[in-house]
Amino acid sequence: MRVFIADHGLDVVDYLKQIVEDLGYIAVGCTDSNAFTEILSREVFDLVILDWNIRAADDTSLLEWMNKTLRTRPPFIMMANRSAKRDITDALNAGADDYITKPESRNVIAARINALLRGNAIAGAFDTEVTYGAYKMNRLEQSVSIHGETVILTAKEFELAEMFFKNTDRTLSRNYIMQTIWRTTATLATRTLDMHISRVRAKLALRPENGFRIFTVFGYGYRLESA
């Protein structure tokens, strides 16, 4: 999973990145609000940690921008060195999923991050079978049935297919896919990614008549669309 950290202090970004990486997740950071909107417009993340004061303007404008601009908004935590109830209420009303008052202990921050990421990930995680239109995925057998006909996939192909179905109509960057499935962004993984997507597309007959199709977003990544 990928976590995006935006704080006006580089030391805070580095501190939070270390916490995230110690939890076993991938961390990306920035210290500028312009970079924040640029990165979030083109990259995909599973969680955002946002500093209230990253902009000179002392408001919730970036939260509002996320809600209005992002097609699929990830959960996010607002952090600020203020504890007034009105500030916390403003952040939560603007869409924040959690609010952390600075300074806070490493253990508490780690627990809050884990709570949101795990809560987001476990929805349906314990179901043996999950259905997406005409496709039924069996997690134990790592197989997919289409209109009752079973297709056997490799472990990586199954991971890739499940990730796409979970993110239907959401554009996923190549970096996000490679870091999530292969834990790398190496050139070799790029070639591997293209090959695996081609196989998944062919094996699962991802065509409009079956309700889904994979689009290549040139220069960026891929998107599974519901037809």
CORSUL-V618461 format. One record per pair of residues at least 6 apart in sequence whose ideal C-beta (glycine too) atoms are under 6 Angstrom apart, sorted by the first residue. I is the first residue (numbers start at 1). J is the second residue. Records with the same first field share a line. If there is no record, write none. Layout:
I: J + J
This chain:
1: 25 + 46 + 117
2: 26 + 45 + 46
3: 20 + 25 + 27 + 47
4: 28 + 45 + 48
5: 13 + 16 + 29 + 49
6: 30 + 36 + 50 + 54
7: 13 + 51
8: 31 + 51 + 53 + 54
10: 31
13: 29
16: 49
17: 27 + 29
19: 106 + 109 + 110
20: 27
21: 27
23: 110
26: 179
30: 36
33: 54 + 55
43: 173
44: 172 + 173 + 176
45: 74
46: 74
47: 74 + 75 + 116 + 117
48: 74 + 76
49: 77
50: 76 + 78
51: 79
52: 80
60: 90 + 94
63: 94 + 95
66: 73
67: 95
72: 170
75: 97 + 116 + 120
76: 97
77: 98 + 100
78: 91 + 96 + 99
79: 100 + 102
81: 102
83: 101
88: 99
91: 99
97: 116
98: 112
124: 130
128: 139 + 140
129: 136 + 138
130: 137
132: 165
133: 211
134: 146 + 147 + 210 + 211
135: 144 + 146
136: 145
137: 144
142: 158
143: 150 + 152
144: 151
151: 203
156: 196
157: 196 + 199 + 200
159: 181
160: 181 + 196 + 200
161: 200
164: 224
168: 224 + 226
169: 225 + 226
171: 217 + 223
172: 221 + 222
173: 220 + 221
174: 221
175: 185
178: 185 + 189 + 193
182: 189
201: 214
206: 212 + 213 + 214
207: 213
208: 227
211: 227
212: 224 + 226
213: 225 + 227
214: 222 + 224
215: 223 + 225
216: 222
217: 223
